[in-house]
Amino acid sequence: KAEDRPGAVVVRLYEAHGSTVVTWLQTSLPVKEAMLCDLLEQPAAQGHLPLEPQGVRLSFTPFRVLSILFILSQ
């Protein structure tokens, strides 16, 4: 659960193999909005991530940590 946002979940992902990767993150949660955030759960400058039928498209550089804030439908 997100620290200061009721109805939100933070997911943290890490690229551990030293590769550049493009992947999809899928969830069965009722996601209304998705955005990159920092470690303090503040929205990042890149803004919102588009929600597509196959999930959220993510791009990793080597050893990068990504934090994604999902705002859920009530």
LUMTORMAR-782775 format. One record per atom (N, C-alpha, C): atom name; residue number from 1; z, y, x; chain; residue in one letter. Coordinates in Angstrom, 3 decimals. Layout:
residues N
<site->CA	pos->NUM	Z->Z	Y->Y	X->X	unit->A	code->a>;
...
//
This chain:
residues 74
<site->N	pos->1	Z->0.000	Y->-1.186	X->0.839	unit->A	code->k>;
<site->CA	pos->1	Z->0.000	Y->0.000	X->0.000	unit->A	code->k>;
<site->C	pos->1	Z->0.000	Y->1.240	X->0.877	unit->A	code->k>;
<site->N	pos->2	Z->-0.654	Y->2.260	X->0.377	unit->A	code->a>;
<site->CA	pos->2	Z->-0.670	Y->3.533	X->1.091	unit->A	code->a>;
<site->C	pos->2	Z->0.717	Y->4.169	X->1.019	unit->A	code->a>;
<site->N	pos->3	Z->1.086	Y->4.850	X->2.074	unit->A	code->e>;
<site->CA	pos->3	Z->2.426	Y->5.428	X->2.179	unit->A	code->e>;
<site->C	pos->3	Z->2.699	Y->6.500	X->1.126	unit->A	code->e>;
<site->N	pos->4	Z->1.798	Y->7.473	X->0.970	unit->A	code->d>;
<site->CA	pos->4	Z->2.059	Y->8.627	X->0.105	unit->A	code->d>;
<site->C	pos->4	Z->1.135	Y->8.733	X->-1.107	unit->A	code->d>;
<site->N	pos->5	Z->0.350	Y->7.703	X->-1.369	unit->A	code->r>;
<site->CA	pos->5	Z->-0.599	Y->7.766	X->-2.487	unit->A	code->r>;
<site->C	pos->5	Z->-0.396	Y->6.563	X->-3.397	unit->A	code->r>;
<site->N	pos->6	Z->0.217	Y->6.776	X->-4.546	unit->A	code->p>;
<site->CA	pos->6	Z->0.329	Y->5.657	X->-5.485	unit->A	code->p>;
<site->C	pos->6	Z->-1.068	Y->5.248	X->-5.954	unit->A	code->p>;
<site->N	pos->7	Z->-1.274	Y->3.979	X->-6.127	unit->A	code->g>;
<site->CA	pos->7	Z->-2.582	Y->3.500	X->-6.570	unit->A	code->g>;
<site->C	pos->7	Z->-3.614	Y->3.459	X->-5.469	unit->A	code->g>;
<site->N	pos->8	Z->-3.164	Y->3.392	X->-4.212	unit->A	code->a>;
<site->CA	pos->8	Z->-4.101	Y->3.331	X->-3.080	unit->A	code->a>;
<site->C	pos->8	Z->-3.646	Y->2.246	X->-2.098	unit->A	code->a>;
<site->N	pos->9	Z->-4.621	Y->1.702	X->-1.378	unit->A	code->v>;
<site->CA	pos->9	Z->-4.373	Y->0.664	X->-0.379	unit->A	code->v>;
<site->C	pos->9	Z->-5.078	Y->1.075	X->0.904	unit->A	code->v>;
<site->N	pos->10	Z->-4.410	Y->0.867	X->2.036	unit->A	code->v>;
<site->CA	pos->10	Z->-5.026	Y->1.122	X->3.345	unit->A	code->v>;
<site->C	pos->10	Z->-5.319	Y->-0.222	X->4.006	unit->A	code->v>;
<site->N	pos->11	Z->-6.541	Y->-0.368	X->4.496	unit->A	code->v>;
<site->CA	pos->11	Z->-6.947	Y->-1.564	X->5.227	unit->A	code->v>;
<site->C	pos->11	Z->-7.291	Y->-1.132	X->6.640	unit->A	code->v>;
<site->N	pos->12	Z->-6.707	Y->-1.816	X->7.624	unit->A	code->r>;
<site->CA	pos->12	Z->-7.002	Y->-1.513	X->9.030	unit->A	code->r>;
<site->C	pos->12	Z->-7.732	Y->-2.701	X->9.647	unit->A	code->r>;
<site->N	pos->13	Z->-8.835	Y->-2.403	X->10.304	unit->A	code->l>;
<site->CA	pos->13	Z->-9.670	Y->-3.422	X->10.927	unit->A	code->l>;
<site->C	pos->13	Z->-9.868	Y->-3.082	X->12.395	unit->A	code->l>;
<site->N	pos->14	Z->-10.046	Y->-4.121	X->13.220	unit->A	code->y>;
<site->CA	pos->14	Z->-10.160	Y->-3.939	X->14.666	unit->A	code->y>;
<site->C	pos->14	Z->-11.283	Y->-4.804	X->15.202	unit->A	code->y>;
<site->N	pos->15	Z->-12.142	Y->-4.231	X->16.020	unit->A	code->e>;
<site->CA	pos->15	Z->-13.213	Y->-4.991	X->16.674	unit->A	code->e>;
<site->C	pos->15	Z->-12.648	Y->-5.500	X->18.002	unit->A	code->e>;
<site->N	pos->16	Z->-12.443	Y->-6.798	X->18.127	unit->A	code->a>;
<site->CA	pos->16	Z->-11.720	Y->-7.376	X->19.261	unit->A	code->a>;
<site->C	pos->16	Z->-12.598	Y->-8.056	X->20.310	unit->A	code->a>;
<site->N	pos->17	Z->-13.910	Y->-8.094	X->20.120	unit->A	code->h>;
<site->CA	pos->17	Z->-14.764	Y->-8.840	X->21.047	unit->A	code->h>;
<site->C	pos->17	Z->-15.588	Y->-7.964	X->21.983	unit->A	code->h>;
<site->N	pos->18	Z->-15.436	Y->-6.664	X->21.890	unit->A	code->g>;
<site->CA	pos->18	Z->-16.175	Y->-5.767	X->22.775	unit->A	code->g>;
<site->C	pos->18	Z->-17.629	Y->-5.590	X->22.394	unit->A	code->g>;
<site->N	pos->19	Z->-17.951	Y->-5.723	X->21.123	unit->A	code->s>;
<site->CA	pos->19	Z->-19.331	Y->-5.626	X->20.653	unit->A	code->s>;
<site->C	pos->19	Z->-19.489	Y->-4.457	X->19.687	unit->A	code->s>;
<site->N	pos->20	Z->-20.718	Y->-4.004	X->19.539	unit->A	code->t>;
<site->CA	pos->20	Z->-21.047	Y->-3.070	X->18.469	unit->A	code->t>;
<site->C	pos->20	Z->-21.423	Y->-3.919	X->17.271	unit->A	code->t>;
<site->N	pos->21	Z->-20.815	Y->-3.634	X->16.124	unit->A	code->v>;
<site->CA	pos->21	Z->-20.964	Y->-4.498	X->14.952	unit->A	code->v>;
<site->C	pos->21	Z->-21.217	Y->-3.655	X->13.709	unit->A	code->v>;
<site->N	pos->22	Z->-22.111	Y->-4.128	X->12.863	unit->A	code->v>;
<site->CA	pos->22	Z->-22.291	Y->-3.587	X->11.518	unit->A	code->v>;
<site->C	pos->22	Z->-21.961	Y->-4.727	X->10.569	unit->A	code->v>;
<site->N	pos->23	Z->-21.078	Y->-4.457	X->9.611	unit->A	code->t>;
<site->CA	pos->23	Z->-20.637	Y->-5.507	X->8.693	unit->A	code->t>;
<site->C	pos->23	Z->-20.330	Y->-4.920	X->7.328	unit->A	code->t>;
<site->N	pos->24	Z->-20.046	Y->-5.784	X->6.390	unit->A	code->w>;
<site->CA	pos->24	Z->-19.687	Y->-5.389	X->5.025	unit->A	code->w>;
<site->C	pos->24	Z->-18.275	Y->-5.856	X->4.735	unit->A	code->w>;
<site->N	pos->25	Z->-17.509	Y->-5.015	X->4.048	unit->A	code->l>;
<site->CA	pos->25	Z->-16.174	Y->-5.380	X->3.587	unit->A	code->l>;
<site->C	pos->25	Z->-16.222	Y->-5.455	X->2.075	unit->A	code->l>;
<site->N	pos->26	Z->-15.878	Y->-6.631	X->1.539	unit->A	code->q>;
<site->CA	pos->26	Z->-15.867	Y->-6.840	X->0.099	unit->A	code->q>;
<site->C	pos->26	Z->-14.444	Y->-7.071	X->-0.367	unit->A	code->q>;
<site->N	pos->27	Z->-14.146	Y->-6.664	X->-1.586	unit->A	code->t>;
<site->CA	pos->27	Z->-12.834	Y->-6.878	X->-2.171	unit->A	code->t>;
<site->C	pos->27	Z->-12.972	Y->-7.098	X->-3.675	unit->A	code->t>;
<site->N	pos->28	Z->-12.002	Y->-7.796	X->-4.228	unit->A	code->s>;
<site->CA	pos->28	Z->-11.974	Y->-7.973	X->-5.680	unit->A	code->s>;
<site->C	pos->28	Z->-11.086	Y->-6.925	X->-6.346	unit->A	code->s>;
<site->N	pos->29	Z->-10.498	Y->-6.027	X->-5.554	unit->A	code->l>;
<site->CA	pos->29	Z->-9.687	Y->-4.945	X->-6.108	unit->A	code->l>;
<site->C	pos->29	Z->-10.575	Y->-3.966	X->-6.878	unit->A	code->l>;
<site->N	pos->30	Z->-10.030	Y->-3.300	X->-7.890	unit->A	code->p>;
<site->CA	pos->30	Z->-10.820	Y->-2.333	X->-8.656	unit->A	code->p>;
<site->C	pos->30	Z->-10.922	Y->-0.990	X->-7.916	unit->A	code->p>;
<site->N	pos->31	Z->-11.783	Y->-0.937	X->-6.912	unit->A	code->v>;
<site->CA	pos->31	Z->-11.900	Y->0.246	X->-6.054	unit->A	code->v>;
<site->C	pos->31	Z->-12.710	Y->1.328	X->-6.760	unit->A	code->v>;
<site->N	pos->32	Z->-12.136	Y->2.516	X->-6.827	unit->A	code->k>;
<site->CA	pos->32	Z->-12.803	Y->3.682	X->-7.418	unit->A	code->k>;
<site->C	pos->32	Z->-13.446	Y->4.538	X->-6.333	unit->A	code->k>;
<site->N	pos->33	Z->-12.802	Y->4.568	X->-5.154	unit->A	code->e>;
<site->CA	pos->33	Z->-13.241	Y->5.441	X->-4.066	unit->A	code->e>;
<site->C	pos->33	Z->-12.807	Y->4.823	X->-2.739	unit->A	code->e>;
<site->N	pos->34	Z->-13.633	Y->4.978	X->-1.700	unit->A	code->a>;
<site->CA	pos->34	Z->-13.296	Y->4.482	X->-0.365	unit->A	code->a>;
<site->C	pos->34	Z->-13.600	Y->5.569	X->0.657	unit->A	code->a>;
<site->N	pos->35	Z->-12.702	Y->5.725	X->1.625	unit->A	code->m>;
<site->CA	pos->35	Z->-12.920	Y->6.724	X->2.673	unit->A	code->m>;
<site->C	pos->35	Z->-12.253	Y->6.291	X->3.961	unit->A	code->m>;
<site->N	pos->36	Z->-12.825	Y->6.721	X->5.069	unit->A	code->l>;
<site->CA	pos->36	Z->-12.177	Y->6.503	X->6.354	unit->A	code->l>;
<site->C	pos->36	Z->-10.971	Y->7.420	X->6.445	unit->A	code->l>;
<site->N	pos->37	Z->-9.919	Y->6.942	X->7.093	unit->A	code->c>;
<site->CA	pos->37	Z->-8.742	Y->7.770	X->7.292	unit->A	code->c>;
<site->C	pos->37	Z->-8.196	Y->7.551	X->8.697	unit->A	code->c>;
<site->N	pos->38	Z->-7.289	Y->8.428	X->9.111	unit->A	code->d>;
<site->CA	pos->38	Z->-6.674	Y->8.272	X->10.419	unit->A	code->d>;
<site->C	pos->38	Z->-5.434	Y->7.387	X->10.294	unit->A	code->d>;
<site->N	pos->39	Z->-4.720	Y->7.211	X->11.385	unit->A	code->l>;
<site->CA	pos->39	Z->-3.545	Y->6.338	X->11.370	unit->A	code->l>;
<site->C	pos->39	Z->-2.414	Y->6.880	X->10.503	unit->A	code->l>;
<site->N	pos->40	Z->-2.446	Y->8.182	X->10.189	unit->A	code->l>;
<site->CA	pos->40	Z->-1.448	Y->8.779	X->9.303	unit->A	code->l>;
<site->C	pos->40	Z->-1.922	Y->8.801	X->7.852	unit->A	code->l>;
<site->N	pos->41	Z->-3.031	Y->8.132	X->7.591	unit->A	code->e>;
<site->CA	pos->41	Z->-3.620	Y->7.981	X->6.261	unit->A	code->e>;
<site->C	pos->41	Z->-4.185	Y->9.275	X->5.683	unit->A	code->e>;
<site->N	pos->42	Z->-4.565	Y->10.204	X->6.563	unit->A	code->q>;
<site->CA	pos->42	Z->-5.234	Y->11.439	X->6.147	unit->A	code->q>;
<site->C	pos->42	Z->-6.741	Y->11.195	X->6.185	unit->A	code->q>;
<site->N	pos->43	Z->-7.483	Y->11.627	X->5.171	unit->A	code->p>;
<site->CA	pos->43	Z->-8.934	Y->11.402	X->5.173	unit->A	code->p>;
<site->C	pos->43	Z->-9.592	Y->11.966	X->6.433	unit->A	code->p>;
<site->N	pos->44	Z->-10.531	Y->11.211	X->6.974	unit->A	code->a>;
<site->CA	pos->44	Z->-11.239	Y->11.609	X->8.191	unit->A	code->a>;
<site->C	pos->44	Z->-12.361	Y->12.587	X->7.843	unit->A	code->a>;
<site->N	pos->45	Z->-12.851	Y->13.276	X->8.859	unit->A	code->a>;
<site->CA	pos->45	Z->-13.906	Y->14.274	X->8.674	unit->A	code->a>;
<site->C	pos->45	Z->-15.203	Y->13.661	X->8.139	unit->A	code->a>;
<site->N	pos->46	Z->-15.442	Y->12.376	X->8.409	unit->A	code->q>;
<site->CA	pos->46	Z->-16.676	Y->11.725	X->7.941	unit->A	code->q>;
<site->C	pos->46	Z->-16.745	Y->11.627	X->6.434	unit->A	code->q>;
<site->N	pos->47	Z->-15.606	Y->11.728	X->5.762	unit->A	code->g>;
<site->CA	pos->47	Z->-15.599	Y->11.727	X->4.306	unit->A	code->g>;
<site->C	pos->47	Z->-15.667	Y->10.350	X->3.696	unit->A	code->g>;
<site->N	pos->48	Z->-16.254	Y->10.303	X->2.523	unit->A	code->h>;
<site->CA	pos->48	Z->-16.254	Y->9.098	X->1.700	unit->A	code->h>;
<site->C	pos->48	Z->-17.256	Y->8.059	X->2.191	unit->A	code->h>;
<site->N	pos->49	Z->-16.930	Y->6.806	X->1.917	unit->A	code->l>;
<site->CA	pos->49	Z->-17.835	Y->5.696	X->2.183	unit->A	code->l>;
<site->C	pos->49	Z->-18.495	Y->5.297	X->0.868	unit->A	code->l>;
<site->N	pos->50	Z->-19.798	Y->5.134	X->0.865	unit->A	code->p>;
<site->CA	pos->50	Z->-20.463	Y->4.742	X->-0.386	unit->A	code->p>;
<site->C	pos->50	Z->-20.061	Y->3.322	X->-0.797	unit->A	code->p>;
<site->N	pos->51	Z->-19.768	Y->3.151	X->-2.071	unit->A	code->l>;
<site->CA	pos->51	Z->-19.480	Y->1.825	X->-2.620	unit->A	code->l>;
<site->C	pos->51	Z->-20.793	Y->1.228	X->-3.092	unit->A	code->l>;
<site->N	pos->52	Z->-21.133	Y->0.079	X->-2.556	unit->A	code->e>;
<site->CA	pos->52	Z->-22.379	Y->-0.586	X->-2.910	unit->A	code->e>;
<site->C	pos->52	Z->-22.052	Y->-1.948	X->-3.514	unit->A	code->e>;
<site->N	pos->53	Z->-23.005	Y->-2.587	X->-4.191	unit->A	code->p>;
<site->CA	pos->53	Z->-22.721	Y->-3.889	X->-4.811	unit->A	code->p>;
<site->C	pos->53	Z->-22.191	Y->-4.933	X->-3.821	unit->A	code->p>;
<site->N	pos->54	Z->-22.628	Y->-4.869	X->-2.576	unit->A	code->q>;
<site->CA	pos->54	Z->-22.167	Y->-5.845	X->-1.580	unit->A	code->q>;
<site->C	pos->54	Z->-20.896	Y->-5.388	X->-0.861	unit->A	code->q>;
<site->N	pos->55	Z->-20.318	Y->-4.269	X->-1.252	unit->A	code->g>;
<site->CA	pos->55	Z->-19.064	Y->-3.791	X->-0.667	unit->A	code->g>;
<site->C	pos->55	Z->-19.241	Y->-2.460	X->0.037	unit->A	code->g>;
<site->N	pos->56	Z->-18.450	Y->-2.280	X->1.094	unit->A	code->v>;
<site->CA	pos->56	Z->-18.492	Y->-1.064	X->1.906	unit->A	code->v>;
<site->C	pos->56	Z->-19.085	Y->-1.433	X->3.264	unit->A	code->v>;
<site->N	pos->57	Z->-20.101	Y->-0.707	X->3.679	unit->A	code->r>;
<site->CA	pos->57	Z->-20.755	Y->-0.962	X->4.970	unit->A	code->r>;
<site->C	pos->57	Z->-19.965	Y->-0.256	X->6.066	unit->A	code->r>;
<site->N	pos->58	Z->-19.612	Y->-1.010	X->7.119	unit->A	code->l>;
<site->CA	pos->58	Z->-18.832	Y->-0.472	X->8.225	unit->A	code->l>;
<site->C	pos->58	Z->-19.546	Y->-0.704	X->9.539	unit->A	code->l>;
<site->N	pos->59	Z->-19.373	Y->0.227	X->10.449	unit->A	code->s>;
<site->CA	pos->59	Z->-19.961	Y->0.129	X->11.775	unit->A	code->s>;
<site->C	pos->59	Z->-18.848	Y->0.300	X->12.809	unit->A	code->s>;
<site->N	pos->60	Z->-18.741	Y->-0.667	X->13.708	unit->A	code->f>;
<site->CA	pos->60	Z->-17.719	Y->-0.650	X->14.750	unit->A	code->f>;
<site->C	pos->60	Z->-18.347	Y->-0.479	X->16.119	unit->A	code->f>;
<site->N	pos->61	Z->-17.692	Y->0.270	X->16.971	unit->A	code->t>;
<site->CA	pos->61	Z->-18.004	Y->0.270	X->18.397	unit->A	code->t>;
<site->C	pos->61	Z->-16.957	Y->-0.615	X->19.071	unit->A	code->t>;
<site->N	pos->62	Z->-17.168	Y->-0.991	X->20.333	unit->A	code->p>;
<site->CA	pos->62	Z->-16.240	Y->-1.922	X->20.989	unit->A	code->p>;
<site->C	pos->62	Z->-14.783	Y->-1.456	X->20.933	unit->A	code->p>;
<site->N	pos->63	Z->-13.925	Y->-2.389	X->20.523	unit->A	code->f>;
<site->CA	pos->63	Z->-12.464	Y->-2.235	X->20.492	unit->A	code->f>;
<site->C	pos->63	Z->-11.981	Y->-1.100	X->19.590	unit->A	code->f>;
<site->N	pos->64	Z->-12.761	Y->-0.729	X->18.622	unit->A	code->r>;
<site->CA	pos->64	Z->-12.405	Y->0.363	X->17.716	unit->A	code->r>;
<site->C	pos->64	Z->-11.520	Y->-0.128	X->16.566	unit->A	code->r>;
<site->N	pos->65	Z->-10.581	Y->0.710	X->16.168	unit->A	code->v>;
<site->CA	pos->65	Z->-9.759	Y->0.472	X->14.983	unit->A	code->v>;
<site->C	pos->65	Z->-10.300	Y->1.364	X->13.864	unit->A	code->v>;
<site->N	pos->66	Z->-10.574	Y->0.767	X->12.712	unit->A	code->l>;
<site->CA	pos->66	Z->-10.987	Y->1.534	X->11.534	unit->A	code->l>;
<site->C	pos->66	Z->-9.905	Y->1.409	X->10.480	unit->A	code->l>;
<site->N	pos->67	Z->-9.547	Y->2.529	X->9.871	unit->A	code->s>;
<site->CA	pos->67	Z->-8.622	Y->2.547	X->8.751	unit->A	code->s>;
<site->C	pos->67	Z->-9.403	Y->3.033	X->7.540	unit->A	code->s>;
<site->N	pos->68	Z->-9.358	Y->2.249	X->6.467	unit->A	code->i>;
<site->CA	pos->68	Z->-10.067	Y->2.599	X->5.250	unit->A	code->i>;
<site->C	pos->68	Z->-9.056	Y->2.755	X->4.124	unit->A	code->i>;
<site->N	pos->69	Z->-9.143	Y->3.873	X->3.435	unit->A	code->l>;
<site->CA	pos->69	Z->-8.272	Y->4.166	X->2.300	unit->A	code->l>;
<site->C	pos->69	Z->-9.048	Y->3.861	X->1.033	unit->A	code->l>;
<site->N	pos->70	Z->-8.545	Y->2.911	X->0.252	unit->A	code->f>;
<site->CA	pos->70	Z->-9.152	Y->2.559	X->-1.030	unit->A	code->f>;
<site->C	pos->70	Z->-8.309	Y->3.161	X->-2.142	unit->A	code->f>;
<site->N	pos->71	Z->-8.928	Y->4.000	X->-2.969	unit->A	code->i>;
<site->CA	pos->71	Z->-8.292	Y->4.534	X->-4.161	unit->A	code->i>;
<site->C	pos->71	Z->-8.667	Y->3.584	X->-5.299	unit->A	code->i>;
<site->N	pos->72	Z->-7.670	Y->3.063	X->-5.981	unit->A	code->l>;
<site->CA	pos->72	Z->-7.911	Y->2.051	X->-7.012	unit->A	code->l>;
<site->C	pos->72	Z->-7.980	Y->2.671	X->-8.396	unit->A	code->l>;
<site->N	pos->73	Z->-8.773	Y->2.052	X->-9.272	unit->A	code->s>;
<site->CA	pos->73	Z->-8.821	Y->2.449	X->-10.678	unit->A	code->s>;
<site->C	pos->73	Z->-7.513	Y->2.033	X->-11.330	unit->A	code->s>;
<site->N	pos->74	Z->-7.043	Y->2.836	X->-12.238	unit->A	code->q>;
<site->CA	pos->74	Z->-5.768	Y->2.523	X->-12.915	unit->A	code->q>;
<site->C	pos->74	Z->-5.984	Y->1.625	X->-14.087	unit->A	code->q>;
//
